[in-house]
């Protein structure tokens, strides 16, 4: 199985840090302007991390550069070739496994499926892969 997740780089991804409360008895004039208004970024910085997971262990992590998503090319070159193959060689050299990607479009791109087939990596077909719930 493989997966990637975004991790926020600001402390507002923790619910307690998302805002603050003031008493209604305080008027806006009595507040320090720096406290009464805090600009919040529409798209806060985040980090995308990919790794492969099995009962035998986990792969080396791939940290996607900032402001990039995992395209088919990045997925094939960085995730499969540089991280998944060494992981499979280390933990699954007997070949008794099925690769189970999630439903991201880059995971089932035509070139990605061809690469998996060329490398003899058995994978769960998209039609048999249930959506995340």
ABEGO torsion letter per residue (X at the ends): XBBBBBBBABAAABAAAABBBBBAABBAAABBAAAABBBBBABBBBBBBBBBBBAAEBBBBBBBBBGBBBBAAAAAAAAAAAAAAAAAAAAAAAGBBBBBBBABAAAABAAAAAAAAAAGBBBBBAAABBBBX
